[in-house]
Amino acid sequence: MTLPVVAIDNLEFTVSSWLWPFASERRAEIDGHFAGRNTGKVQLWNGRILLARDCRIVGGALTGTCFETDYASFIAWRDWGFPDPGIVNCFAMGALKSADGAFLLGVMAPHTANAGAVYFAAGTPDPSDIVDGRLDLAGSVTREVAEETGLTTADYAAVAGWHAVLAGPRIALMKTLAASVPADALQRKMRDHLAREAKPELSDIRIVRGPDDFDRAMPPFVIAYLDHCFRQPAS
């Protein structure tokens, strides 16, 4: 089943001090599960992150309320099949598009929680993304792209608006980042950045020029967005 892709003009996420019952009521189970995930190459940091509830799309605006929790609780909720249906993982991805119309995606490194997955630079929102009491997902995109690929706002122009891919308990918010150079040049620059990093989050950079380049390692929400883009009439 194809996931819906919805054009979004505005994001309005407020932040509350709400305490997540799932995180407190299943604390011992969560801690045990997280300890089990931290084995071998994977070493996860149990930092603070933001999830959302009461999400609505009305008149081109996506609204919701964010709350803070720990990464271990998020991982358990995700791995256990999203047992609290009122909660949403709403995150932003930088959909980097080259001057020749291709998209560039990263391959997650073996030491990360999503090793081997292929998708755009992204990260679960955290308290550093809160600006004046609201969630700044555009700022989150800028930060994650810089951290993972080495590219800055000097390398691309952020296109106005978003595309929300509605994937049940996940809402992937895609921000198109239009670069002025071809895909091959962008890939070289990003790979050079990875080579200089002591422990990069990405192990490689992939170029996607059309549906023939789709990969099973791409999450369904990434494929849905790419398919939506490649089906649009050429401008």
Backbone bond lengths (Angstrom), bond angles and torsions (degrees), N, CA, C in turn:
res aa  C-N    CA-C-N  psi(-1)  N-CA   C-N-CA  omega(-1)  CA-C   N-CA-C  phi
1 M - - - 1.461 - - 1.526 109.64 -
2 T 1.330 116.07 131.19 1.457 121.05 -179.98 1.526 110.35 -74.85
3 L 1.311 116.45 132.88 1.460 120.89 179.02 1.532 110.04 -77.28
4 P 1.330 117.66 141.37 1.476 120.18 178.04 1.522 111.49 -65.38
5 V 1.317 115.60 140.45 1.461 122.92 174.50 1.524 106.80 -120.92
6 V 1.331 116.64 117.89 1.461 122.09 -172.05 1.527 110.42 -119.51
7 A 1.326 116.78 130.00 1.464 121.11 175.74 1.529 109.37 -71.15
8 I 1.339 115.43 133.01 1.462 122.02 -178.95 1.525 108.82 -124.29
9 D 1.327 115.72 129.31 1.467 120.29 178.26 1.524 112.47 -88.31
10 N 1.338 116.15 -40.79 1.467 120.55 -174.97 1.528 111.02 -135.54
11 L 1.330 115.20 148.08 1.461 122.69 173.27 1.526 108.04 -115.55
12 E 1.316 116.10 131.01 1.461 120.60 179.23 1.527 109.02 -134.38
13 F 1.325 116.19 88.93 1.455 121.41 178.75 1.527 109.65 -112.69
14 T 1.313 115.09 114.13 1.459 119.67 173.07 1.528 108.61 -87.01
15 V 1.325 116.21 170.40 1.466 121.45 -177.58 1.520 108.89 -124.86
16 S 1.328 116.14 133.32 1.463 120.88 179.19 1.528 109.83 -123.47
17 S 1.332 115.63 167.48 1.467 121.38 178.92 1.526 111.88 -96.73
18 W 1.317 116.52 22.62 1.466 123.18 -178.55 1.526 111.20 -58.30
19 L 1.337 116.81 137.28 1.461 122.53 178.03 1.522 109.41 -97.87
20 W 1.281 117.81 127.37 1.460 124.21 -175.54 1.533 109.97 -78.18
21 P 1.333 119.28 113.49 1.466 120.63 -179.58 1.527 113.63 -57.29
22 F 1.320 117.27 -38.89 1.468 120.58 178.84 1.516 111.67 -54.74
23 A 1.350 116.93 -42.72 1.465 121.46 -176.29 1.517 112.42 -67.72
24 S 1.327 117.68 -32.83 1.467 120.39 -178.79 1.524 111.98 -87.67
25 E 1.325 117.60 -40.86 1.454 120.95 -175.72 1.526 113.30 -70.68
26 R 1.321 116.91 -26.65 1.479 120.10 -178.46 1.528 111.60 -116.58
27 R 1.354 115.44 31.59 1.456 121.84 -174.27 1.529 113.55 -55.28
28 A 1.323 116.99 -48.52 1.465 119.80 -176.68 1.531 111.10 -64.39
29 E 1.324 116.65 -42.68 1.461 120.13 178.22 1.528 111.24 -63.11
30 I 1.321 115.10 -42.12 1.462 120.30 -179.51 1.522 110.87 -62.17
31 D 1.317 116.77 -46.69 1.465 120.02 -178.82 1.520 111.39 -63.40
32 G 1.339 116.45 -38.47 1.455 119.50 177.91 1.513 111.92 -66.31
33 H 1.315 116.05 -40.40 1.463 120.20 179.00 1.524 111.04 -64.61
34 F 1.323 116.55 -42.26 1.460 120.26 -178.88 1.527 110.78 -65.92
35 A 1.331 117.02 -39.50 1.469 120.39 177.65 1.529 110.52 -61.50
36 G 1.334 115.86 -37.89 1.453 119.37 178.10 1.511 113.97 -68.56
37 R 1.335 116.35 -27.02 1.472 120.07 178.02 1.518 111.88 -75.99
38 N 1.317 117.00 -24.64 1.468 121.13 -178.60 1.523 110.69 -88.37
39 T 1.305 115.41 67.25 1.468 121.30 178.66 1.519 108.97 -131.55
40 G 1.321 115.72 156.26 1.461 120.39 177.64 1.513 112.33 61.96
41 K 1.329 116.40 -131.71 1.462 121.69 -177.07 1.523 112.56 -75.13
42 V 1.324 116.72 -24.68 1.463 120.23 -174.79 1.528 110.16 -84.44
43 Q 1.323 115.88 118.84 1.466 122.42 176.55 1.521 107.81 -131.06
44 L 1.333 115.10 102.44 1.458 121.05 -174.40 1.520 110.78 -96.71
45 W 1.340 115.32 145.26 1.469 121.25 177.99 1.521 108.52 -98.34
46 N 1.312 116.57 128.47 1.460 120.65 -178.04 1.525 110.65 -86.87
47 G 1.326 115.20 69.27 1.461 120.68 179.79 1.522 111.47 -86.87
48 R 1.310 115.98 -175.14 1.459 122.56 179.64 1.523 109.79 -94.13
49 I 1.331 116.09 135.95 1.460 121.33 -179.79 1.529 109.11 -134.18
50 L 1.333 115.65 175.35 1.457 121.57 -179.05 1.526 110.44 -121.11
51 L 1.327 115.96 129.61 1.456 122.72 170.03 1.531 108.00 -114.52
52 A 1.326 116.73 174.98 1.470 119.87 -174.84 1.524 111.52 -130.47
53 R 1.322 115.23 159.80 1.474 122.96 172.11 1.523 108.26 -146.31
54 D 1.323 115.29 170.30 1.474 121.58 179.97 1.534 111.91 55.59
55 C 1.328 116.71 41.46 1.464 120.13 -179.08 1.530 110.66 -80.38
56 R 1.332 115.97 136.67 1.457 122.42 -179.54 1.534 109.16 -142.62
57 I 1.328 115.22 146.46 1.469 120.91 170.81 1.517 107.48 -115.84
58 V 1.322 115.87 114.73 1.464 121.69 -178.01 1.529 108.63 -137.18
59 G 1.322 116.01 122.50 1.459 120.09 175.06 1.513 114.69 57.06
60 G 1.331 117.18 39.77 1.460 120.76 178.74 1.507 115.05 81.05
61 A 1.335 117.52 3.82 1.469 121.23 178.76 1.523 109.81 -114.33
62 L 1.301 116.23 136.61 1.461 122.58 173.20 1.523 108.11 -103.61
63 T 1.317 116.01 120.44 1.459 120.86 -178.42 1.521 109.83 -119.76
64 G 1.320 116.52 159.40 1.454 121.69 177.29 1.514 110.52 178.44
65 T 1.324 115.16 176.19 1.460 122.17 178.47 1.509 108.88 -122.23
66 C 1.319 116.51 127.48 1.459 121.60 -179.89 1.522 110.97 -98.07
67 F 1.319 115.30 152.25 1.458 120.94 175.56 1.524 108.54 -140.70
68 E 1.312 114.87 156.10 1.454 120.91 -176.46 1.523 110.89 -94.07
69 T 1.318 115.98 140.37 1.462 121.56 174.29 1.522 108.13 -150.25
70 D 1.331 116.52 -178.86 1.459 119.57 -179.92 1.526 110.56 -95.28
71 Y 1.311 115.71 155.44 1.460 121.58 -176.13 1.522 111.35 -63.35
72 A 1.327 117.47 -33.91 1.461 120.72 179.78 1.523 111.03 -61.15
73 S 1.324 117.10 -40.75 1.465 120.53 178.75 1.522 110.92 -66.63
74 F 1.313 116.62 -40.00 1.461 120.58 176.92 1.524 111.06 -61.54
75 I 1.330 117.29 -46.44 1.463 121.19 -178.67 1.527 110.85 -62.08
76 A 1.346 116.77 -43.18 1.463 120.06 178.80 1.525 110.66 -63.03
77 W 1.322 117.19 -46.29 1.469 122.08 178.85 1.525 110.36 -57.22
78 R 1.323 116.94 -43.46 1.456 121.24 179.21 1.531 111.64 -67.62
79 D 1.330 116.68 -49.10 1.462 121.02 -175.81 1.523 112.51 -67.64
80 W 1.326 117.30 -27.03 1.466 121.36 -177.85 1.526 112.68 -91.99
81 G 1.321 116.67 13.45 1.459 119.55 175.07 1.502 115.48 84.29
82 F 1.348 117.96 28.19 1.467 123.52 175.36 1.540 111.89 57.74
83 P 1.333 117.94 62.23 1.471 120.31 -174.46 1.525 115.73 -67.40
84 D 1.308 119.53 -18.59 1.469 121.67 176.76 1.524 107.51 -103.14
85 P 1.349 117.91 99.60 1.472 120.59 -172.14 1.518 115.06 -69.89
86 G 1.327 118.81 -11.72 1.457 120.36 -179.54 1.514 113.93 -85.20
87 I 1.341 116.55 -3.03 1.467 121.33 -175.54 1.521 110.04 -103.36
88 V 1.327 116.24 144.28 1.463 122.25 -179.30 1.529 109.70 -129.46
89 N 1.314 115.57 135.55 1.467 120.95 170.30 1.520 106.59 -91.24
90 C 1.319 116.34 99.72 1.458 122.37 -178.89 1.526 108.27 -104.24
91 F 1.309 117.16 115.23 1.463 121.24 -174.41 1.519 110.28 -136.97
92 A 1.312 115.77 158.35 1.462 121.50 -176.75 1.517 110.57 -110.40
93 M 1.325 115.53 143.68 1.464 122.04 179.33 1.529 109.47 -127.09
94 G 1.321 115.76 140.58 1.464 121.12 177.33 1.513 110.11 -91.29
95 A 1.338 116.47 101.40 1.466 122.06 -177.80 1.525 108.77 -83.58
96 L 1.308 115.68 88.61 1.460 121.38 -175.49 1.525 110.64 -74.98
97 K 1.333 115.54 120.76 1.466 122.14 -177.89 1.520 109.63 -118.46
98 S 1.325 115.55 127.50 1.461 120.51 -176.79 1.524 111.31 -80.45
99 A 1.325 115.64 169.63 1.460 120.94 -179.09 1.524 111.92 -65.14
100 D 1.339 117.68 -24.48 1.459 120.89 178.88 1.530 112.61 -97.17
101 G 1.342 116.97 18.29 1.450 121.06 169.52 1.512 117.82 86.21
102 A 1.306 117.93 7.00 1.466 121.23 178.12 1.526 110.08 -92.89
103 F 1.324 116.11 161.36 1.453 121.90 173.94 1.527 109.28 -110.29
104 L 1.341 115.53 148.09 1.458 120.22 179.51 1.523 109.51 -117.69
105 L 1.332 115.66 128.04 1.455 122.75 -176.72 1.523 109.39 -125.82
106 G 1.322 115.11 157.21 1.455 120.13 179.84 1.517 112.09 -105.17
107 V 1.336 115.65 152.41 1.467 122.63 173.33 1.527 107.35 -100.59
108 M 1.324 117.12 120.01 1.455 120.46 -176.87 1.534 111.19 -65.72
109 A 1.325 115.38 137.20 1.460 122.01 -175.81 1.530 111.58 -70.68
110 P 1.339 117.79 159.20 1.467 122.01 -176.21 1.525 114.40 -60.49
111 H 1.331 118.65 -25.72 1.465 120.22 -176.23 1.517 113.10 -85.96
112 T 1.340 118.39 -0.45 1.463 121.82 -177.38 1.527 111.53 -92.40
113 A 1.333 115.80 166.88 1.468 120.95 -178.57 1.525 112.31 -67.48
114 N 1.338 117.36 -23.08 1.464 121.52 -178.24 1.523 110.74 -119.50
115 A 1.326 115.75 45.89 1.463 121.79 -176.22 1.528 111.69 -51.95
116 G 1.358 114.81 131.52 1.454 120.90 177.04 1.510 115.13 87.78
117 A 1.338 117.87 -16.37 1.462 120.20 179.10 1.526 109.87 -67.54
118 V 1.321 115.78 148.21 1.463 121.91 -178.13 1.521 108.58 -117.33
119 Y 1.322 117.05 112.76 1.460 119.91 177.03 1.515 111.76 -160.12
120 F 1.327 115.06 -179.79 1.456 120.72 -179.04 1.528 110.51 -73.17
121 A 1.328 115.67 157.25 1.463 120.52 175.75 1.519 109.52 -54.99
122 A 1.330 116.23 129.73 1.459 120.90 -175.77 1.517 109.23 -163.49
123 G 1.317 115.05 171.15 1.456 120.65 175.83 1.513 109.68 -165.73
124 T 1.319 116.14 151.75 1.452 119.50 174.69 1.522 108.64 -66.13
125 P 1.329 119.21 129.42 1.474 120.15 -179.32 1.522 111.60 -56.37
126 D 1.323 116.07 147.68 1.455 120.78 178.55 1.529 109.72 -135.66
127 P 1.332 117.48 174.72 1.473 119.45 -175.36 1.526 114.79 -56.57
128 S 1.327 118.49 -24.03 1.464 119.48 178.39 1.522 112.08 -68.33
129 D 1.342 117.21 -13.58 1.455 121.38 179.10 1.529 112.75 -88.90
130 I 1.322 117.66 2.42 1.461 121.18 178.77 1.533 109.23 -87.40
131 V 1.324 115.77 123.52 1.466 122.29 179.01 1.526 107.96 -128.17
132 D 1.332 116.16 117.79 1.469 121.61 179.74 1.530 112.36 53.60
133 G 1.335 115.49 42.23 1.456 120.75 175.89 1.513 115.84 78.60
134 R 1.340 117.07 6.34 1.459 120.76 179.65 1.522 110.47 -128.27
135 L 1.322 115.19 155.37 1.459 120.72 -179.15 1.521 110.04 -81.32
136 D 1.323 116.38 125.04 1.458 122.75 -178.45 1.533 108.88 -102.92
137 L 1.330 116.49 87.12 1.458 120.15 -177.73 1.522 112.54 -75.61
138 A 1.322 117.44 -26.72 1.468 119.10 174.95 1.523 110.21 -63.97
139 G 1.328 115.77 -41.24 1.457 119.72 176.50 1.516 111.79 -65.71
140 S 1.329 117.14 -35.71 1.460 121.30 177.28 1.521 110.92 -61.53
141 V 1.336 116.89 -41.88 1.464 121.17 178.07 1.528 110.73 -60.82
142 T 1.330 116.01 -48.47 1.467 120.28 -178.96 1.525 110.89 -57.60
143 R 1.334 116.63 -44.51 1.459 121.03 -179.08 1.528 111.70 -65.85
144 E 1.328 116.97 -46.93 1.461 119.92 -176.35 1.525 111.86 -66.21
145 V 1.326 117.07 -39.64 1.461 120.04 178.27 1.530 110.05 -62.49
146 A 1.323 116.78 -42.84 1.467 120.20 179.95 1.528 110.86 -64.80
147 E 1.329 116.90 -45.21 1.464 120.55 -177.85 1.525 112.16 -64.89
148 E 1.341 116.74 -41.62 1.461 120.09 -173.10 1.521 113.88 -86.50
149 T 1.336 116.97 -32.76 1.469 119.66 -173.31 1.519 114.35 -117.58
150 G 1.331 117.87 -16.68 1.459 121.03 -176.41 1.516 113.25 84.30
151 L 1.325 118.80 -4.24 1.462 121.35 179.59 1.520 110.38 -81.45
152 T 1.328 115.56 144.44 1.457 121.76 178.22 1.523 109.52 -120.93
153 T 1.319 116.30 -179.59 1.462 120.50 179.79 1.530 112.48 -65.00
154 A 1.321 117.43 -10.74 1.468 119.84 173.56 1.528 111.22 -75.59
155 D 1.347 117.04 -15.76 1.461 121.75 -176.56 1.520 113.83 -96.67
156 Y 1.337 117.75 -11.27 1.462 120.36 -176.10 1.527 109.69 -156.91
157 A 1.320 114.83 165.93 1.467 121.81 174.42 1.519 108.03 -118.41
158 A 1.322 116.76 125.84 1.457 120.88 178.66 1.527 109.78 -74.90
159 V 1.334 116.51 124.08 1.462 121.92 -179.85 1.529 109.12 -77.27
160 A 1.320 117.10 141.51 1.462 121.26 -178.87 1.525 110.97 -61.88
161 G 1.333 116.00 144.80 1.451 120.90 177.28 1.519 113.18 83.65
162 W 1.329 114.91 179.01 1.467 123.28 -177.34 1.520 108.91 -138.82
163 H 1.330 114.29 167.57 1.458 121.12 165.80 1.529 107.04 -124.43
164 A 1.329 115.42 123.83 1.460 120.72 178.85 1.521 109.10 -97.64
165 V 1.323 116.30 122.86 1.464 121.17 173.45 1.526 106.54 -97.62
166 L 1.326 116.48 116.81 1.452 122.26 -174.03 1.521 109.25 -91.72
167 A 1.330 115.16 106.17 1.461 121.37 -174.97 1.523 110.11 -122.30
168 G 1.335 116.25 58.48 1.461 120.52 178.95 1.516 111.61 65.52
169 P 1.336 117.48 -118.18 1.466 120.22 -179.38 1.526 113.75 -75.30
170 R 1.322 116.57 2.16 1.465 121.62 176.20 1.523 109.32 -116.89
171 I 1.325 115.86 137.82 1.462 121.49 167.37 1.519 106.29 -123.05
172 A 1.334 115.37 110.52 1.461 120.87 178.29 1.517 108.50 -93.48
173 L 1.318 116.47 117.37 1.459 122.01 -178.36 1.522 109.29 -100.71
174 M 1.317 115.16 112.90 1.455 121.42 -175.60 1.521 111.05 -96.20
175 K 1.318 115.54 123.68 1.470 121.85 174.75 1.527 107.58 -109.04
176 T 1.333 116.56 114.18 1.459 120.02 179.35 1.527 109.91 -71.17
177 L 1.327 115.60 128.73 1.463 122.66 178.85 1.520 107.31 -116.69
178 A 1.317 116.64 106.76 1.464 122.11 -173.56 1.528 110.61 -90.26
179 A 1.309 115.46 114.54 1.472 121.01 177.95 1.523 109.88 -91.53
180 S 1.317 115.41 158.92 1.472 120.18 -176.53 1.523 112.61 -101.61
181 V 1.340 117.06 6.29 1.468 120.28 -179.80 1.529 109.21 -123.05
182 P 1.331 118.29 160.73 1.465 121.63 -178.90 1.533 112.80 -66.98
183 A 1.313 114.93 164.52 1.460 121.23 -176.31 1.520 112.96 -60.05
184 D 1.327 117.85 -42.15 1.467 120.45 -177.60 1.524 111.56 -60.32
185 A 1.334 116.52 -40.54 1.461 120.62 179.43 1.522 111.20 -67.65
186 L 1.330 116.50 -40.73 1.465 119.75 177.17 1.521 111.28 -63.75
187 Q 1.314 116.34 -43.01 1.462 120.07 179.68 1.520 111.35 -59.94
188 R 1.343 117.09 -43.40 1.467 120.26 178.49 1.522 111.15 -60.87
189 K 1.328 116.24 -44.22 1.466 119.98 -178.57 1.524 111.02 -64.13
190 M 1.313 117.04 -41.46 1.458 120.77 -179.75 1.527 111.37 -69.47
191 R 1.318 117.19 -40.01 1.466 120.51 177.34 1.526 111.03 -65.17
192 D 1.322 117.24 -36.91 1.469 120.04 176.05 1.528 110.51 -60.69
193 H 1.336 115.96 -40.41 1.469 119.93 177.41 1.531 110.51 -61.95
194 L 1.326 117.41 -45.66 1.462 120.59 -179.55 1.529 110.90 -60.97
195 A 1.323 116.52 -38.51 1.469 120.44 -178.62 1.522 112.30 -65.68
196 R 1.323 116.90 -26.36 1.461 120.41 -179.64 1.525 113.22 -86.69
197 E 1.329 117.61 -14.95 1.460 121.75 -177.29 1.524 111.20 -80.99
198 A 1.339 116.42 139.16 1.464 120.46 178.10 1.521 111.35 -68.41
199 K 1.328 116.86 -39.99 1.467 121.60 -179.18 1.527 108.47 -143.58
200 P 1.332 117.30 75.51 1.468 120.17 -175.82 1.529 111.72 -68.22
201 E 1.339 115.60 149.99 1.467 120.66 176.61 1.521 111.41 -73.37
202 L 1.332 116.67 -23.77 1.457 121.68 -179.26 1.525 110.33 -110.95
203 S 1.328 115.61 145.45 1.464 119.83 176.83 1.524 112.29 -99.24
204 D 1.339 117.51 -17.43 1.462 120.78 178.63 1.529 109.58 -166.41
205 I 1.333 115.51 171.08 1.456 123.31 178.17 1.526 108.33 -122.65
206 R 1.327 116.61 129.13 1.459 122.29 179.58 1.523 110.29 -108.13
207 I 1.326 115.49 145.19 1.464 122.37 173.51 1.522 108.17 -104.43
208 V 1.330 116.20 130.64 1.466 121.89 177.91 1.527 107.62 -119.21
209 R 1.325 114.98 112.34 1.465 120.15 -177.56 1.533 112.31 -101.86
210 G 1.319 116.87 -10.05 1.451 120.73 -179.43 1.514 110.18 177.21
211 P 1.331 118.02 -179.85 1.461 122.26 -177.48 1.530 114.36 -56.18
212 D 1.333 117.75 -27.97 1.467 119.49 178.82 1.525 112.31 -63.60
213 D 1.327 116.86 -18.01 1.466 120.85 -179.69 1.527 112.41 -95.91
214 F 1.327 118.58 2.97 1.459 119.97 177.36 1.525 109.20 -64.09
215 D 1.328 115.20 148.07 1.461 122.09 -172.96 1.526 109.21 -131.39
216 R 1.327 116.97 144.63 1.460 120.82 177.50 1.522 112.63 -61.64
217 A 1.318 116.75 -21.66 1.466 120.40 178.94 1.518 112.71 -78.48
218 M 1.327 117.09 -5.58 1.462 120.97 176.04 1.524 109.19 -83.82
219 P 1.342 118.91 128.58 1.465 120.37 176.29 1.531 111.01 -60.25
220 P 1.331 117.40 154.11 1.468 120.03 -179.32 1.528 113.96 -55.36
221 F 1.355 117.54 -34.35 1.465 118.09 -178.41 1.526 111.80 -69.69
222 V 1.325 117.56 -28.70 1.464 120.52 176.24 1.524 110.08 -71.72
223 I 1.326 116.64 -45.28 1.463 120.33 178.77 1.528 110.48 -62.04
224 A 1.336 117.15 -40.94 1.470 120.36 179.72 1.523 110.82 -60.15
225 Y 1.332 116.76 -43.55 1.466 120.06 179.99 1.526 111.07 -66.73
226 L 1.323 117.29 -46.14 1.457 120.20 -179.72 1.523 111.07 -62.35
227 D 1.325 116.54 -42.77 1.466 120.38 178.48 1.527 110.54 -61.02
228 H 1.336 115.88 -41.38 1.468 120.38 176.79 1.531 110.77 -59.64
229 C 1.316 116.98 -44.70 1.470 121.00 -177.74 1.522 111.62 -66.47
230 F 1.333 117.05 -44.09 1.463 119.85 -176.59 1.521 112.09 -72.26
231 R 1.328 117.44 -18.11 1.462 120.11 177.79 1.522 112.55 -85.06
232 Q 1.335 117.68 -10.75 1.458 120.43 -178.94 1.538 109.92 -71.83
233 P 1.347 117.86 143.06 1.461 120.51 177.60 1.531 111.04 -59.97
234 A 1.313 115.97 142.19 1.465 119.91 177.73 1.524 110.10 -64.65
235 S 1.322 116.37 136.14 1.462 119.51 -179.91 1.521 111.25 -90.16
